[in-house]
Amino acid sequence: MTGKNGIEAKEATLGYIFSPNFLFEIPIYQRPFIWDTEKFQQLFDDIFDARENGEQQYFLGSILLQEVESPIYQVVDGQQRLTALSLLFASIRDITQNQILKSKAHSYIYQENDPFNQIPEQMRVKPWEDLIDIFRKYIYTPGGTTLFLDEFQQKAIKFQDDQDPIYHIYEALETYKNAIAGLDSNEEFIKYVLKNTYLVYIKTSNQASAFRLFSVLNSRGEPLNTSDLLKSDNLGEIKDPKEREKYAKIWRDIEDNLGREELENVIIFIRTMKTQERAKINIYEEYQKNIFRPKLIEKGTAFISFLNDISTIYDEKILDGTINSNSHEKVNKYFTIVNLMNSYLPFSDWKPPLMYFYKKHKNDELLFDMLLKLEQKAFVEWAAGFTFIERVTSLNRILKLVENSTSPQDVINNLLYFKDEGVKRGKEARSIDFTNKDEIISNLRVFDDPQFYSKFGGKIAKYSLLRIEIEGSELGNIRKEFGGIITVEHILPRNPPKDSIWLKLFTDEDRNDLTNKLGNLVLLSRKKNSQAQNYDFKKKKDVYFLSGRKITDFNITKQLSDISEWNPEELRKRHDSFKSDLFKIYLP
């Protein structure tokens, strides 16, 4: 079926697909080979089961092709399946004892020279550039799959980890070797694969049309995410093949470095930087309607270059937490606070302003000051109970400040106090007057809440204690990284036994008021111990908090060693001390 725009969609057997009718090339912009053992096993089992169940046709889905020069086609979508099938044919070739089948199986994946049809000797599926040598030596050479498995077991084939495409080739060949060994007849199985197994191929000679089809076919399902669709759109805008290849490699390098999940985050952050308002439709539509069409940024090379810049900033300044400074304390404190915010702030709206600031000014020393101001603003508004809309609106204002300021120091000086003209105080646009100390203290009253331990799902208690820990640490030569298990524990237990000393030291009124307050909480780097929670203070301190097994690395917990008895007076004193520490951090 051929449409007006030269688009053809047709159902075909694999025997037709893996024949001189097609030579496939996987372009550089495609995602790496990512299928794993489960996918290879499922492909084999689905075909095997269809044959066993007597199905006359088994459908493998569709592939999308752009014609380069018949019979050469670039694979726009479907490269994982075509590659997996090539590996299956190569495995059958090297395992079967039938010499005719061995020769035929090889022909399905390697096109011999055909001078009469002017078809040169060529791989049927030309893989990713970084896998060409592997495929030439092991897949497109008879006996190569056996050699690959032998050399892989001998550790002669190098790969990075189990996400490396070379490791996925090993998974495929090992899976197919074991599966083929269980067949009653290789010949009957491959006949079914070639004659009864079908694909729908959709082909077009127009690249723009190919990318549009790619977007339409995949935006309604789950195979691709926003970054895949934007990659298709932006590479499709680049008409020069060499330029397109150059920027396709840039995109792949970003994806390889960050990973797909973090790349998605960067794309969301860029959307926020460019629109400076909260998202109202899905991210892909936002780009089409609110970024590309108003030309806040041009599609193609301009967008990919911007993405590359922001991805580098995100990787270095937020994920790695690195800055360049002659001050070791600044370097370590920046790393420690970014690590804390990444791990324990339950929102990421502070990231776009920080990255946008660095993108514009490229000043590491001032980035440290910018981070402290952003953290101050974000924490106070969190403690004040800002809603999602209020928080996003407030932090997005900072993007406008960054954009409109010519001096990085002006951004830092005005960050807490900046308001858009015409912004009204009210529910939808609530803001905190950071010039008014009493107002800030009022918004930090959560510290005195009798249920502070459980506020905001317990997240603010842990964050506050860790922030106090950072402020009291000497960061000149070390930096703190808050990984692994960290729990917040009570000194005065929440449910002391009836005969407990705790009931003599604390009245019912005291326990109702103090048990879940900031001053009664400690940090432990271990899981909770329900039995130890009710120990008396001395035993709890010696066995649970400060034992020789180095249960805690936290200074604010170790400080308990100087206290002989835990009573309301000590608890209130510690509470006031912690609250004072937090006020020093968060009051301007």
C-alpha positions in Angstrom: 0.0 0.0 0.0 1.6 3.3 -1.1 0.3 6.6 0.0 0.4 10.1 -1.6 3.6 10.9 0.1 5.4 7.8 -1.1 4.8 5.8 2.0 4.5 2.1 1.6 3.2 -0.3 4.2 3.3 -4.0 3.5 3.1 -7.3 5.3 6.0 -9.6 4.5 7.5 -12.9 5.6 10.9 -12.9 7.3 12.1 -14.8 4.2 11.3 -11.8 2.1 12.8 -9.4 4.6 16.1 -11.3 5.0 16.7 -11.5 1.2 18.3 -9.5 -1.5 15.2 -7.2 -1.4 16.7 -5.4 1.7 20.0 -4.3 3.1 19.6 -2.6 6.4 21.7 0.1 8.0 21.3 1.2 11.6 22.0 4.9 11.7 24.2 6.5 14.3 21.3 8.3 16.0 19.6 5.1 17.1 19.7 4.0 20.7 22.3 1.3 21.5 21.6 -2.5 21.3 19.7 -3.0 24.6 17.8 -6.3 24.4 18.7 -8.7 27.1 18.3 -12.5 27.9 14.6 -12.1 28.7 13.9 -10.4 25.3 15.9 -13.0 23.3 14.3 -15.9 25.1 10.8 -14.4 24.6 11.4 -13.9 20.8 12.5 -17.5 20.4 9.8 -19.0 22.6 7.0 -17.0 20.9 8.0 -18.3 17.5 8.5 -21.8 18.8 5.1 -21.8 20.6 3.3 -20.5 17.5 4.8 -23.3 15.5 3.9 -25.9 18.1 0.4 -24.6 18.3 -0.1 -24.9 14.5 -0.5 -21.2 13.9 -0.2 -20.5 10.2 1.0 -17.0 10.7 2.9 -15.4 13.5 3.2 -11.6 13.5 6.3 -9.9 14.9 5.2 -6.3 14.7 6.4 -3.5 12.4 9.6 -1.9 11.3 10.0 1.6 9.9 12.5 2.2 7.1 13.9 5.1 5.1 15.0 4.2 1.7 18.5 5.4 0.9 19.0 3.7 -2.5 17.2 0.5 -3.2 17.8 -2.1 -1.7 19.6 -0.1 1.1 17.3 1.2 3.9 18.1 3.0 7.1 16.2 1.5 10.1 14.2 4.3 11.8 12.4 1.9 14.1 12.9 -1.9 14.6 16.6 -2.2 14.9 16.5 -4.3 18.1 14.3 -7.0 16.4 16.3 -7.1 13.2 19.6 -7.4 15.1 18.2 -10.1 17.4 16.9 -12.1 14.3 20.3 -11.8 12.7 21.9 -13.2 15.8 19.4 -16.1 15.7 20.2 -16.9 12.1 24.0 -16.8 12.8 23.5 -19.1 15.8 21.5 -21.6 13.7 24.2 -21.4 11.0 27.0 -22.3 13.4 25.1 -25.1 15.3 23.4 -27.0 12.5 25.2 -30.0 11.0 23.1 -29.7 7.8 25.5 -28.1 5.3 22.8 -26.8 3.0 21.0 -25.1 6.0 24.4 -23.8 7.2 24.9 -22.1 3.8 21.3 -20.8 3.5 21.3 -19.4 7.1 24.5 -17.5 6.3 22.9 -16.0 3.2 20.0 -14.6 5.3 22.4 -12.4 7.2 25.2 -11.8 4.7 24.6 -10.6 1.1 27.1 -12.2 -1.2 28.3 -10.2 -4.2 25.6 -10.2 -7.0 27.1 -8.5 -10.0 24.0 -9.1 -12.2 21.8 -7.1 -9.8 24.7 -4.7 -9.0 24.5 -5.7 -5.3 27.9 -5.7 -3.6 29.0 -8.1 -0.9 27.5 -6.6 2.3 26.1 -7.3 5.8 22.3 -7.8 5.6 22.0 -5.7 8.8 24.8 -3.2 9.1 24.9 -2.6 12.9 25.9 0.4 15.0 29.3 1.8 14.1 30.9 0.7 17.4 29.8 -2.9 16.8 30.9 -3.2 13.1 34.1 -5.1 13.9 32.4 -7.5 16.4 29.7 -8.4 13.8 32.2 -8.7 11.0 34.4 -11.1 13.0 31.8 -13.2 14.9 28.4 -12.8 13.4 29.0 -12.5 9.7 31.8 -15.1 9.6 30.8 -18.8 9.6 31.7 -20.4 12.9 32.0 -16.9 14.5 29.3 -17.3 17.2 31.0 -20.4 18.6 34.3 -18.5 18.6 32.6 -15.5 20.3 31.2 -17.6 23.2 34.6 -19.4 23.6 36.5 -16.1 23.8 33.9 -14.5 26.0 34.2 -17.3 28.5 38.0 -16.9 28.4 37.5 -13.1 29.1 39.3 -12.3 25.8 36.4 -10.1 24.7 36.3 -6.8 26.6 33.1 -5.0 27.7 32.2 -2.5 30.4 29.2 -4.0 32.3 26.0 -5.9 31.8 24.5 -2.9 30.0 27.2 -2.9 27.3 25.9 -3.9 23.9 28.7 -6.5 23.6 27.4 -8.2 26.7 23.9 -8.2 25.1 25.4 -10.0 22.1 26.7 -12.6 24.5 23.3 -13.0 26.1 21.7 -13.5 22.7 24.2 -16.1 21.5 24.1 -18.0 24.8 20.3 -18.0 24.9 20.0 -19.1 21.2 22.6 -21.8 21.6 20.7 -23.4 24.5 17.3 -22.9 22.8 18.4 -24.4 19.5 19.9 -27.4 21.3 16.3 -28.3 22.4 14.8 -28.3 18.9 13.7 -31.5 17.3 14.6 -30.1 13.9 16.5 -27.0 13.1 15.3 -27.3 9.5 11.6 -27.3 10.3 12.1 -24.4 12.8 13.8 -22.2 10.3 11.3 -23.0 7.7 8.6 -21.7 10.0 10.7 -18.6 10.8 11.1 -17.8 7.1 7.7 -18.7 5.7 5.2 -18.3 8.5 6.6 -15.4 10.6 5.7 -11.9 9.4 6.6 -8.3 9.8 4.9 -5.2 8.5 7.5 -2.9 6.9 6.7 0.8 6.5 9.1 2.5 4.1 9.5 6.0 2.8 12.2 7.7 0.7 11.6 11.0 2.5 13.6 11.5 5.7 11.2 14.1 7.2 8.3 11.8 6.5 10.3 8.9 8.2 10.8 11.0 11.4 7.2 12.1 11.5 6.0 8.5 11.2 8.5 7.5 13.9 7.0 10.1 16.2 3.4 9.3 15.4 3.8 5.5 15.7 5.6 5.7 19.0 4.1 8.6 20.9 0.9 6.6 21.6 2.7 3.8 23.3 5.5 3.1 25.7 8.4 2.0 23.6 9.8 5.5 23.3 10.0 8.4 25.8 10.2 12.2 25.3 13.9 12.2 24.6 13.5 9.6 21.8 10.8 11.7 20.2 12.8 14.9 20.5 15.9 13.2 19.2 13.9 12.2 16.1 12.5 15.7 15.6 15.7 17.5 16.0 17.9 15.2 14.0 15.2 15.3 11.3 15.7 19.1 11.1 19.4 18.7 10.1 19.5 18.2 6.4 23.3 17.8 5.8 24.1 14.1 6.4 27.6 14.8 7.9 26.1 17.4 10.3 23.3 15.0 11.2 25.8 12.3 12.0 27.9 14.7 14.1 24.9 15.7 16.2 23.5 12.2 16.4 26.8 11.2 18.0 26.5 14.2 20.5 23.1 13.0 21.5 24.2 9.4 21.9 27.2 10.5 24.0 24.8 12.5 26.3 22.5 9.5 26.6 25.4 7.1 27.3 26.9 9.5 30.0 23.7 10.4 31.8 21.5 7.4 31.2 18.0 7.6 29.7 16.2 8.4 33.0 18.5 11.4 33.8 18.3 12.6 30.2 14.5 12.7 30.6 15.0 14.9 33.7 17.3 17.3 31.8 14.7 17.7 29.1 12.1 18.6 31.7 14.5 21.1 33.3 15.2 22.7 29.9 11.4 23.0 29.4 11.2 24.8 32.7 14.1 27.1 31.9 12.6 28.1 28.5 8.9 28.5 29.5 9.5 29.7 33.1 6.2 28.4 34.2 4.7 25.1 35.3 3.8 22.5 32.7 0.2 22.4 31.7 0.4 19.7 29.0 2.7 16.7 28.4 6.4 17.5 27.9 6.6 16.6 24.3 3.6 18.8 23.4 5.1 21.6 25.5 8.2 21.5 23.3 6.1 21.5 20.1 3.7 24.3 21.1 5.5 26.4 23.6 9.2 26.1 22.8 9.9 25.2 19.2 7.0 27.1 17.6 7.5 30.4 19.4 11.2 29.7 18.6 12.4 30.1 22.2 15.0 27.7 20.8 15.5 26.5 17.3 15.0 22.9 16.4 18.1 21.0 15.2 21.6 21.9 15.9 20.7 24.8 18.3 18.6 22.6 20.5 21.1 19.7 20.6 23.9 22.1 21.4 21.9 23.6 24.3 21.0 20.1 25.5 24.6 19.2 25.5 25.6 22.3 27.5 22.8 21.8 30.1 23.5 18.0 30.3 27.2 18.8 31.1 26.3 21.3 33.8 23.7 18.9 35.3 26.3 16.1 35.3 29.1 18.1 36.8 27.3 20.6 39.1 24.4 18.6 40.4 25.0 14.8 40.0 28.7 15.0 40.7 28.5 18.1 42.9 31.8 19.6 41.7 33.0 23.2 41.6 36.4 24.8 41.0 37.6 26.8 44.0 40.8 27.4 45.9 38.7 26.9 49.1 38.6 23.2 50.0 35.8 24.0 52.4 33.7 25.5 49.7 34.3 22.6 47.4 33.4 20.1 50.1 30.4 22.0 51.4 29.0 22.5 47.9 29.3 18.8 47.2 27.7 17.9 50.6 24.7 20.2 50.3 24.0 19.3 46.7 24.2 15.6 47.8 21.7 16.4 50.6 19.3 18.2 48.4 19.5 15.6 45.6 18.8 12.8 48.1 16.4 14.3 50.6 14.5 17.3 49.2 11.2 15.8 47.9 11.2 18.0 44.8 13.7 19.1 42.1 12.4 22.6 41.2 15.6 24.2 42.6 17.7 22.6 39.9 16.7 24.6 36.8 17.5 28.0 38.4 20.9 26.7 39.6 21.8 25.3 36.1 20.5 28.3 34.3 22.6 30.6 36.5 25.7 28.6 35.7 24.9 28.4 32.0 24.7 32.2 31.8 27.6 33.2 34.1 30.0 30.2 34.3 31.2 31.3 37.8 32.0 28.4 40.2 32.7 30.7 43.2 29.4 32.4 42.9 27.6 29.1 42.1 28.4 28.1 45.7 26.7 31.3 47.0 23.8 30.7 44.6 23.3 27.2 45.9 23.1 28.4 49.5 20.5 31.0 48.7 18.4 28.6 46.7 18.5 26.0 49.4 17.5 28.7 52.0 14.5 29.7 49.9 13.5 26.2 49.0 13.7 24.9 52.6 11.8 27.8 54.1 9.0 27.5 51.6 8.9 23.8 52.1 8.6 24.2 55.9 5.9 26.8 55.4 3.8 24.2 53.6 3.9 25.7 50.1 1.7 23.8 47.7 3.2 22.3 44.5 1.9 25.3 42.4 3.1 27.8 45.0 6.6 26.3 45.1 7.0 25.9 41.4 5.7 29.5 40.8 8.1 30.9 43.4 11.2 29.0 42.1 10.4 29.8 38.5 10.5 33.5 39.3 14.2 33.0 39.9 14.6 31.9 36.3 13.3 35.3 35.3 15.6 37.0 37.7 18.6 35.1 36.2 17.5 35.9 32.6 17.0 39.6 33.3 20.1 40.2 35.4 23.4 41.1 33.8 25.4 40.5 37.0 25.6 37.2 38.8 26.0 39.0 42.1 22.8 40.8 41.5 21.0 37.5 41.2 22.4 36.3 44.5 21.7 39.6 46.3 18.1 39.7 45.1 17.2 36.0 45.0 15.3 35.9 48.2 13.5 39.2 47.6 12.7 39.2 43.9 9.0 39.4 42.9 7.4 39.8 39.5 5.7 43.1 39.0 2.0 42.7 39.6 2.4 39.6 41.7 -0.2 39.7 44.5 0.0 38.0 47.8 -2.6 35.4 48.0 -3.3 31.7 47.8 -2.2 31.1 44.2 0.9 33.4 44.4 1.8 33.1 48.0 5.3 34.4 48.8 7.4 35.0 51.9 8.8 38.4 52.7 12.4 37.5 53.4 13.1 41.1 54.7 10.7 40.3 57.6 12.5 38.1 60.1 9.4 37.6 62.2 7.5 36.3 59.1 10.2 33.8 58.3 10.3 32.6 61.9 6.5 32.2 61.8 6.9 30.1 58.6 9.4 27.9 60.4 7.1 27.2 63.3 7.0 23.6 62.1 10.2 23.1 64.2 8.0 23.4 67.4 5.2 21.2 66.1 4.6 18.4 68.6 4.3 16.0 65.5 7.5 17.3 63.8 8.8 13.8 63.4 6.0 12.8 61.0 5.5 16.1 59.2 5.7 15.9 55.4 6.0 12.1 55.6 9.0 12.3 58.0 11.1 13.9 55.3 11.7 17.3 56.8 12.9 15.8 60.1 15.6 13.8 58.4 16.6 16.7 56.2 16.8 19.2 59.2 18.9 16.8 61.3 21.3 16.2 58.4 21.5 19.9 57.7 22.5 20.5 61.3 25.1 17.7 61.0 26.6 19.5 57.9 26.8 22.8 59.6 28.6 21.4 62.6 31.1 19.5 60.5 34.6 20.5 59.6 34.6 20.3 55.8 38.0 21.7 55.1 39.5 18.3 54.3 36.5 16.0 54.0 33.1 16.0 52.4 30.1 14.1 53.5 28.0 11.9 51.3 24.6 10.7 52.7 24.2 7.3 51.1 23.1 3.9 52.5 20.6 3.5 55.3 19.9 6.6 57.5 17.1 6.4 60.0 15.6 9.0 62.4 15.1 7.6 66.0 13.5 8.8 69.2 15.5 9.1 72.4 12.4 9.3 74.6 10.5 6.3 73.1 7.0 6.9 71.6 5.5 3.9 73.5 7.5 3.2 76.7 6.4 0.1 78.7 4.2 0.7 81.8 7.0 -0.1 84.2 9.6 2.0 82.4 11.8 4.7 84.0 10.7 6.9 81.1 7.2 7.3 82.7 8.8 8.6 85.9 11.0 11.1 84.1 8.4 12.5 81.7 4.7 13.3 82.6 2.0 12.4 80.1 1.9 16.1 79.2 5.6 16.2 78.6 5.5 13.1 76.4 2.6 14.4 74.3 4.5 17.7 73.7 8.1 16.5 73.4 8.3 12.9 72.0 8.2 13.8 68.3 9.9 17.2 68.6 13.2 18.0 66.9 15.2 17.9 70.1 14.2 14.2 70.8 15.4 12.9 67.5 18.7 11.4 66.5 20.2 10.0 63.3 21.4 6.4 62.9 23.1 4.8 60.0 21.3 1.5 60.5 17.8 0.0 60.4 15.5 0.5 63.3 15.6 -1.9 66.2 12.1 -2.1 67.7 13.3 -3.8 70.9 16.1 -1.3 71.6 13.7 1.7 71.1 12.4 1.2 74.6 15.7 0.8 76.5 16.4 3.2 79.3 18.7 6.1 78.3 22.0 4.7 79.5 21.5 1.3 77.9 20.0 2.9 74.8 22.9 5.3 74.5 25.6 2.6 75.1 24.1 -0.2 73.1 21.9 1.4 70.5 23.3 4.8 69.7 27.0 4.7 70.6 28.1 1.1 70.8 31.6 0.0 69.7 30.1 -1.4 66.6 30.2 2.1 65.2 26.4 2.2 64.6 26.5 5.9 63.9 28.8 8.3 62.1 26.8 11.3 63.0 28.3 13.9 65.3 24.9 15.1 66.6 24.2 11.6 67.8 27.6 11.1 69.3 27.0 14.3 71.4 24.6 12.3 73.5 27.7 10.7 75.2 28.1 13.9 77.3 24.6 13.6 78.7 24.1 11.4 81.8 20.3 11.5 82.0 17.6 12.2 79.4 14.9 14.3 81.0 12.6 17.2 79.9 15.2 19.8 80.7 17.9 18.1 78.5 15.4 17.5 75.7 14.2 21.1 75.6 17.8 22.4 75.8 18.8 20.2 72.8 15.7 21.2 71.0 16.4 24.9 71.4 20.0 24.4 70.3 19.0 22.6 67.2 16.3 25.2 66.4 18.9 27.9 66.9 21.3 26.1 64.5 18.5 26.0 61.8 17.6 29.6 62.3 21.3 30.6 61.7 21.1 28.7 58.4 17.8 29.8 57.1 17.2 33.3 58.5 18.8 36.0 56.2 
